[in-house]
């Protein structure tokens, strides 16, 4: 009997220690969870840290994300490139000058006035000559410049569509990273509740044992369940850090700064609705729009290849105030100006079949684009059907798992009460607790899978930009 009392006393101390430890652990986990949900560094004051919801994260990314800003710069580069090409329509004015000094003047042979006499040698020109030339040319017609003018707006449109494509990628990727982070944070909240329940179960199991209702295996099983939940909570807490870093990277957010993520689970549940009866419209996909622009550019390229037989017309004007003098010091004392204007034409008569081969190549490239359009439509349809099926499946799972979660919670409450009354074994409590935590996490997973699949579905249907 004395040995039994000592064992019970020792058991009581162990249980008290485990209970105290679980309380401290739960308090620490609550602190870590709140710490993780908001930020991972408290070295900044709370006032300096922002609260960002999903829309604000996307807005931040669309302002500071490097890839998006590069695409904006690319649009400016295209506009400048068009301006450079189209400047060929404007007059081209140049000023050049040639300074020459003759060490020996050119020899000039002239006829001798004496019949049969030798040619008379002489020298022409002066020792020093400076000829500045002001020239102006104006393109009147050029197939190349005309083609550039026709394509200028298409290049700008192509750059804008590329920018929209980058924007869609950023919106989709930031949304997915945001939801993945929230799923992890919500898992922490669920596991904190689970740890609190298991800590309470450990105390209840001990009191049941002290009361002689159950044997010691119950509190040992309760300790095992609590330790497993603590380990799982620790793992999920650690997983938040890389998810958070990924979101910051996609946003272009400085790594040395922190921010809180602001979200409302009920509001997210309201966002899962999507009208699945809408018909797929290829024209709304940015990839299809971009390919159509490329196709228009290639059609213009075919036309340009056909027009290369056309002549090039231009007008020119030259003014030359020529300076001549045998003495270099007096070179600029007097000028002998002259000027002329005219027009030039260049007609490609034969280019070694270059023009015909260029036309054939341009037509083949257009065929490539047509086949690419067929392939793109097939891929878009495949993405759409896959995204739609995934959304419907996940939405069905969400509705089922919502009911499972409610039933599991009711079952756990009933089984827990029955165990306290000594009606059922602790194994029933473990099973009910396991089903409850599993159903809660499964419900969360289904919720965020629906949100992720909705992002994919909106992108597949070309609706991503409609909200931004």
C-alpha positions as CSV (number, residue, x, y, z in Angstrom):
1,X,0.0,0.0,0.0
2,X,2.9,2.4,0.9
3,X,4.5,1.7,-2.5
4,X,1.3,2.3,-4.2
5,X,0.9,5.7,-2.5
6,X,4.4,6.7,-3.3
7,X,3.8,5.8,-7.0
8,X,0.6,7.8,-6.9
9,X,2.5,10.8,-5.4
10,X,5.2,10.5,-8.0
11,X,2.5,10.2,-10.7
12,X,0.8,13.3,-9.4
13,X,4.0,15.3,-9.6
14,X,4.6,14.1,-13.1
15,X,1.1,15.0,-14.1
16,X,1.3,18.4,-12.5
17,X,4.6,19.0,-14.3
18,X,3.1,18.0,-17.6
19,X,0.1,20.1,-17.0
20,X,2.2,23.1,-16.1
21,X,4.4,22.5,-19.1
22,X,1.5,22.3,-21.4
23,X,0.2,25.6,-20.0
24,X,3.5,27.3,-20.6
25,X,3.7,25.7,-24.1
26,X,0.3,26.8,-25.0
27,X,1.0,30.3,-23.9
28,X,4.2,30.3,-25.9
29,X,2.5,28.9,-29.0
30,X,-0.2,31.6,-28.8
31,X,2.5,34.2,-28.7
32,X,4.3,32.6,-31.6
33,X,1.1,32.3,-33.6
34,X,0.2,36.0,-33.1
35,X,3.8,36.9,-33.8
36,X,3.8,34.9,-37.0
37,X,0.5,36.1,-38.2
38,X,1.6,39.6,-38.2
39,X,5.3,39.7,-38.7
40,X,8.5,37.9,-37.8
41,X,10.5,40.7,-36.5
42,X,9.6,43.1,-33.6
43,X,12.6,45.3,-34.0
44,X,10.4,47.7,-35.9
45,X,7.8,49.7,-34.0
46,X,4.1,48.6,-34.5
47,X,3.3,52.0,-36.1
48,X,5.9,51.5,-38.8
49,X,4.6,48.1,-40.0
50,X,1.8,48.1,-42.5
51,X,-1.3,45.9,-42.6
52,X,-1.9,44.6,-46.1
53,X,-4.8,42.6,-47.4
54,X,-4.7,40.7,-50.7
55,X,-5.7,43.7,-52.9
56,X,-3.1,45.9,-51.2
57,X,-0.4,43.2,-51.7
58,X,-1.3,43.1,-55.4
59,X,-1.3,46.9,-55.6
60,X,2.1,47.0,-54.0
61,X,3.4,44.4,-56.4
62,X,2.1,46.4,-59.4
63,X,4.1,49.4,-58.2
64,X,7.3,47.9,-57.0
65,X,7.7,44.4,-58.5
66,X,10.9,44.5,-60.7
67,X,9.5,42.3,-63.5
68,X,6.4,44.6,-63.9
69,X,8.6,47.8,-63.9
70,X,10.9,46.2,-66.5
71,X,7.8,45.6,-68.7
72,X,6.8,49.3,-68.3
73,X,10.3,50.4,-69.3
74,X,10.1,48.0,-72.3
75,X,6.9,49.9,-73.4
76,X,8.8,53.2,-73.3
77,X,11.7,51.6,-75.2
78,X,9.3,50.5,-78.0
79,X,7.8,54.0,-78.3
80,X,11.3,55.5,-78.5
81,X,12.3,52.9,-81.1
82,X,9.2,53.8,-83.2
83,X,10.2,57.5,-83.0
84,X,13.7,56.7,-84.1
85,X,12.5,54.7,-87.1
86,X,9.8,57.3,-88.1
87,X,12.3,60.1,-88.0
88,X,13.4,59.0,-91.5
89,X,10.3,60.8,-92.8
90,X,11.7,64.1,-91.6
91,X,14.4,66.1,-93.3
92,X,17.9,64.9,-92.6
93,X,20.4,67.9,-92.4
94,X,24.1,67.3,-92.1
95,X,27.2,69.6,-92.1
96,X,30.5,68.2,-93.2
97,X,33.8,69.9,-94.0
98,X,37.0,68.9,-95.9
99,X,40.3,70.7,-95.4
100,X,43.0,69.9,-98.0
101,X,46.5,71.0,-98.4
102,X,48.4,70.1,-101.7
103,X,52.1,69.5,-101.3
104,X,52.2,69.4,-105.1
105,X,49.4,70.6,-107.2
106,X,47.8,68.3,-109.8
107,X,49.3,68.3,-113.2
108,X,47.1,69.4,-116.2
109,X,48.1,68.7,-119.8
110,X,46.8,71.1,-122.5
111,X,47.2,71.2,-126.2
112,X,50.1,73.0,-127.8
113,X,49.2,75.9,-130.0
114,X,52.1,74.9,-132.3
115,X,51.0,72.2,-134.7
116,X,52.7,68.9,-133.8
117,X,54.2,70.4,-130.7
118,X,54.3,68.5,-127.3
119,X,51.5,68.9,-124.8
120,X,52.0,71.7,-122.4
121,X,52.2,70.8,-118.7
122,X,50.7,73.0,-116.1
123,X,49.2,72.9,-112.6
124,X,45.6,73.5,-111.5
125,X,44.1,74.6,-108.3
126,X,45.5,76.2,-105.2
127,X,47.6,74.8,-102.3
128,X,44.9,75.1,-99.6
129,X,41.2,74.3,-99.9
130,X,38.5,74.1,-97.3
131,X,35.0,73.0,-98.5
132,X,32.2,73.0,-95.9
133,X,29.0,71.3,-97.1
134,X,25.5,71.8,-95.8
135,X,23.3,69.0,-97.2
136,X,19.6,68.3,-96.7
137,X,17.7,65.3,-97.8
138,X,14.0,64.5,-97.7
139,X,12.5,61.1,-98.2
140,X,9.5,61.3,-100.4
141,X,8.7,57.6,-100.7
142,X,10.4,54.5,-99.2
143,X,8.9,51.0,-98.8
144,X,11.0,50.4,-95.7
145,X,10.0,53.6,-93.9
146,X,6.4,53.2,-95.0
147,X,6.4,49.7,-93.5
148,X,7.8,51.0,-90.3
149,X,5.0,53.6,-90.1
150,X,2.3,51.0,-90.6
151,X,3.8,48.8,-87.9
152,X,4.5,51.4,-85.3
153,X,1.1,51.1,-83.5
154,X,1.3,47.3,-83.6
155,X,4.7,47.3,-81.8
156,X,3.2,49.6,-79.1
157,X,0.2,47.3,-78.8
158,X,2.5,44.3,-78.6
159,X,4.5,45.9,-75.8
160,X,1.3,46.8,-73.9
161,X,0.0,43.2,-74.2
162,X,3.3,41.9,-72.9
163,X,2.9,44.3,-70.0
164,X,-0.6,42.9,-69.3
165,X,0.8,39.4,-69.5
166,X,3.3,40.3,-66.8
167,X,0.6,41.9,-64.8
168,X,-1.6,38.8,-64.9
169,X,1.3,36.6,-63.8
170,X,2.0,38.9,-60.8
171,X,-1.7,39.1,-59.8
172,X,-2.0,35.3,-60.0
173,X,1.3,34.5,-58.3
174,X,0.7,37.0,-55.5
175,X,-2.8,35.7,-54.9
176,X,-1.6,32.1,-54.7
177,X,1.3,33.0,-52.4
178,X,-1.1,35.0,-50.1
179,X,-3.6,32.2,-49.9
180,X,-0.8,29.7,-49.2
181,X,0.5,31.8,-46.4
182,X,-3.0,32.2,-44.9
183,X,-3.6,28.5,-45.1
184,X,-0.5,28.0,-43.0
185,X,-1.5,30.7,-40.5
186,X,-5.0,29.2,-40.2
187,X,-3.4,25.8,-39.6
188,X,-1.5,27.3,-36.7
189,X,-4.8,28.6,-35.2
190,X,-6.4,25.1,-35.5
191,X,-3.4,23.4,-34.0
192,X,-3.3,25.9,-31.2
193,X,-6.9,25.0,-30.3
194,X,-6.0,21.3,-30.7
195,X,-3.0,21.7,-28.3
196,X,-5.3,23.4,-25.8
197,X,-7.8,20.6,-26.0
198,X,-5.2,17.9,-25.6
199,X,-3.7,19.8,-22.6
200,X,-7.1,19.8,-21.0
201,X,-7.6,16.1,-21.9
202,X,-4.3,15.3,-20.1
203,X,-5.5,16.9,-16.9
204,X,-8.9,15.1,-17.2
205,X,-7.1,11.8,-17.8
206,X,-5.0,12.4,-14.7
207,X,-8.0,13.2,-12.5
208,X,-9.8,10.1,-13.9
209,X,-6.8,8.0,-13.0
210,X,-6.5,9.5,-9.5
211,X,-10.2,8.9,-9.0
212,X,-9.6,5.2,-9.8
213,X,-11.9,5.3,-12.8
214,X,-9.2,4.6,-15.4
215,X,-5.7,3.2,-15.4
216,X,-2.5,5.1,-16.2
217,X,-2.5,4.3,-19.9
218,X,-5.0,7.0,-20.5
219,X,-2.9,9.9,-19.3
220,X,0.1,8.4,-21.2
221,X,-1.9,8.3,-24.4
222,X,-3.0,11.9,-23.6
223,X,0.7,12.9,-23.2
224,X,1.6,11.2,-26.5
225,X,-1.2,13.0,-28.3
226,X,-0.2,16.4,-26.8
227,X,3.5,15.9,-27.8
228,X,2.5,14.9,-31.4
229,X,0.3,18.1,-31.6
230,X,3.2,20.2,-30.2
231,X,5.6,18.8,-32.8
232,X,3.1,19.4,-35.7
233,X,2.5,22.9,-34.5
234,X,6.2,23.6,-34.3
235,X,6.6,22.3,-37.9
236,X,3.8,24.5,-39.2
237,X,5.2,27.5,-37.4
238,X,8.5,27.0,-39.1
239,X,6.8,26.6,-42.5
240,X,5.3,30.1,-42.3
241,X,8.7,31.8,-42.7
242,X,9.5,30.6,-46.3
243,X,5.8,31.2,-47.3
244,X,6.1,34.7,-46.0
245,X,9.5,35.2,-47.8
246,X,8.0,34.0,-51.1
247,X,5.1,36.5,-50.8
248,X,7.6,39.3,-50.2
249,X,9.7,38.3,-53.2
250,X,6.6,38.2,-55.5
251,X,5.5,41.6,-54.2
252,X,9.0,43.2,-54.6
253,X,8.8,44.0,-50.8
254,X,12.1,44.8,-49.1
255,X,13.4,41.8,-47.2
256,X,14.6,43.9,-44.3
257,X,11.0,45.3,-43.7
258,X,8.0,43.5,-42.3
259,X,4.2,43.8,-42.7
260,X,1.1,42.2,-41.2
261,X,-1.2,40.2,-43.4
262,X,-4.8,41.3,-42.9
263,X,-7.5,38.9,-43.8
264,X,-11.1,37.8,-43.0
265,X,-11.9,34.1,-43.3
266,X,-15.6,34.8,-43.7
267,X,-14.9,37.3,-46.4
268,X,-12.7,34.8,-48.2
269,X,-15.6,32.2,-48.0
270,X,-17.8,34.8,-49.8
271,X,-15.2,35.2,-52.6
272,X,-15.3,31.5,-53.6
273,X,-18.4,32.0,-55.8
274,X,-17.9,31.9,-59.6
275,X,-20.3,31.7,-62.4
276,X,-19.3,28.4,-64.1
277,X,-22.0,28.8,-66.8
278,X,-19.9,31.4,-68.6
279,X,-18.6,30.5,-72.0
280,X,-14.9,30.5,-72.8
281,X,-13.9,33.4,-75.0
282,X,-10.4,33.0,-76.5
283,X,-10.3,36.7,-77.3
284,X,-10.1,37.5,-73.6
285,X,-6.9,35.5,-73.1
286,X,-3.8,37.8,-73.2
287,X,-1.8,35.0,-74.9
288,X,-4.3,34.9,-77.8
289,X,-4.4,38.7,-78.1
290,X,-0.6,38.8,-78.2
291,X,-0.5,36.1,-80.9
292,X,-3.0,38.1,-83.0
293,X,-0.8,41.1,-82.8
294,X,2.2,39.0,-83.9
295,X,0.1,37.7,-86.7
296,X,-0.8,41.3,-87.9
297,X,2.9,42.2,-87.8
298,X,3.7,39.2,-90.0
299,X,0.9,40.1,-92.5
300,X,2.5,43.5,-92.7
301,X,5.9,41.8,-93.2
302,X,4.4,39.8,-96.2
303,X,3.1,43.0,-97.7
304,X,6.5,44.7,-97.2
305,X,8.2,41.8,-98.9
306,X,5.9,42.2,-101.9
307,X,6.5,46.0,-102.1
308,X,10.3,45.8,-102.2
309,X,10.3,46.1,-106.0
310,X,9.0,49.7,-105.6
311,X,11.5,52.5,-106.1
312,X,12.8,54.9,-103.4
313,X,12.4,58.6,-104.0
314,X,14.2,61.4,-102.2
315,X,15.1,65.0,-102.7
316,X,18.3,66.7,-101.7
317,X,19.9,70.1,-101.5
318,X,23.6,70.9,-101.0
319,X,25.3,74.3,-100.3
320,X,29.1,74.5,-100.4
321,X,30.9,77.9,-99.6
322,X,34.3,76.8,-100.9
323,X,37.4,78.5,-99.6
324,X,40.7,78.5,-101.7
325,X,44.0,80.2,-101.3
326,X,47.7,79.4,-101.7
327,X,48.4,81.0,-98.4
328,X,47.0,79.1,-95.4
329,X,46.7,82.3,-93.3
330,X,44.5,83.9,-96.0
331,X,42.4,80.8,-96.6
332,X,39.2,82.2,-95.2
333,X,39.5,85.7,-96.6
334,X,37.3,84.8,-99.6
335,X,34.8,82.1,-100.5
336,X,33.5,80.8,-103.8
337,X,30.0,79.5,-102.8
338,X,27.9,77.3,-105.0
339,X,24.8,75.1,-104.4
340,X,22.6,72.6,-106.1
341,X,19.4,70.6,-105.5
342,X,17.9,67.6,-107.1
343,X,16.1,64.4,-106.7
344,X,17.2,60.8,-106.7
345,X,15.4,57.5,-107.5
346,X,16.6,54.0,-106.8
347,X,14.8,51.1,-108.6
348,X,15.7,47.5,-107.7
349,X,15.8,45.8,-111.1
350,X,17.4,42.4,-110.1
351,X,18.4,41.3,-106.7
352,X,19.3,37.6,-107.4
353,X,15.8,36.4,-106.6
354,X,16.2,37.9,-103.1
355,X,12.7,39.5,-103.2
356,X,10.9,36.3,-104.3
357,X,12.7,34.2,-101.7
358,X,11.9,36.8,-99.0
359,X,8.2,36.7,-99.9
360,X,8.1,32.9,-99.7
361,X,9.9,33.0,-96.3
362,X,7.4,35.6,-95.0
363,X,4.5,33.4,-96.1
364,X,5.9,30.3,-94.4
365,X,6.4,32.3,-91.2
366,X,2.7,33.3,-91.4
367,X,1.8,29.7,-91.7
368,X,3.8,29.0,-88.6
369,X,1.8,31.6,-86.7
370,X,-1.5,30.1,-88.0
371,X,-0.5,26.7,-86.6
372,X,0.6,28.3,-83.4
373,X,-2.9,29.8,-83.1
374,X,-4.5,26.4,-83.5
375,X,-2.2,25.0,-80.8
376,X,-2.8,27.9,-78.5
377,X,-6.6,27.5,-78.7
378,X,-6.2,23.8,-77.8
379,X,-4.0,24.6,-74.8
380,X,-6.4,27.3,-73.6
381,X,-9.3,25.0,-73.8
382,X,-7.4,22.3,-72.0
383,X,-6.4,24.8,-69.2
384,X,-10.0,26.0,-69.0
385,X,-11.5,22.5,-68.6
386,X,-8.9,21.5,-66.1
387,X,-9.4,24.7,-64.0
388,X,-13.1,24.4,-64.2
389,X,-13.1,20.7,-63.1
390,X,-10.7,21.5,-60.3
391,X,-12.8,24.4,-59.1
392,X,-16.0,22.3,-59.1
393,X,-14.3,19.4,-57.4
394,X,-12.8,21.5,-54.7
395,X,-16.1,23.4,-54.2
396,X,-17.9,20.1,-53.7
397,X,-15.2,18.9,-51.3
398,X,-15.5,22.2,-49.3
399,X,-19.3,21.7,-48.8
400,X,-18.8,18.1,-47.7
401,X,-15.9,18.9,-45.4
402,X,-17.8,21.8,-43.9
403,X,-20.5,19.3,-42.7
404,X,-17.8,16.8,-41.6
405,X,-16.2,19.5,-39.5
406,X,-19.4,20.3,-37.8
407,X,-20.2,16.7,-37.1
408,X,-16.7,15.9,-35.9
409,X,-17.0,18.8,-33.4
410,X,-20.3,17.5,-32.1
411,X,-19.0,13.9,-31.8
412,X,-15.9,15.1,-29.9
413,X,-18.0,17.1,-27.5
414,X,-20.3,14.0,-26.8
415,X,-17.4,11.6,-26.5
416,X,-15.4,13.9,-24.2
417,X,-18.4,14.2,-21.9
418,X,-19.0,10.5,-22.0
419,X,-15.3,9.9,-21.0
420,X,-15.6,12.2,-18.0
421,X,-18.7,10.2,-16.9
422,X,-16.7,7.0,-17.3
423,X,-19.0,5.7,-20.1
424,X,-16.4,5.2,-22.8
425,X,-12.6,4.5,-23.0
426,X,-10.1,7.1,-23.6
427,X,-9.4,5.5,-27.0
428,X,-12.7,7.0,-28.1
429,X,-11.6,10.4,-27.1
430,X,-8.3,10.0,-29.1
431,X,-10.3,8.9,-32.1
432,X,-12.8,11.7,-31.9
433,X,-10.0,14.3,-31.4
434,X,-8.0,12.9,-34.3
435,X,-11.2,13.1,-36.5
436,X,-11.8,16.6,-35.3
437,X,-8.4,18.0,-36.1
438,X,-8.3,16.1,-39.4
439,X,-11.7,17.5,-40.5
440,X,-10.7,21.0,-39.5
441,X,-7.5,21.0,-41.4
442,X,-9.1,19.2,-44.3
443,X,-11.8,21.9,-44.4
444,X,-9.2,24.7,-44.4
445,X,-7.3,22.9,-47.1
446,X,-10.5,22.6,-49.2
447,X,-11.3,26.3,-48.7
448,X,-7.9,27.5,-49.9
449,X,-7.8,24.9,-52.7
450,X,-11.1,26.5,-53.9
451,X,-9.6,29.9,-53.8
452,X,-6.5,28.8,-55.6
453,X,-8.5,26.9,-58.3
454,X,-10.6,30.1,-58.7
455,X,-7.5,32.1,-59.4
456,X,-6.6,29.5,-62.1
457,X,-10.1,29.5,-63.5
458,X,-10.2,33.3,-63.7
459,X,-6.9,33.3,-65.5
460,X,-8.0,30.5,-67.9
461,X,-11.0,32.6,-68.8
462,X,-9.1,35.8,-69.2
463,X,-10.8,37.5,-66.3
464,X,-7.8,38.3,-64.1
465,X,-7.4,41.9,-65.1
466,X,-11.1,42.7,-64.8
467,X,-10.7,43.4,-61.1
468,X,-7.5,45.5,-61.3
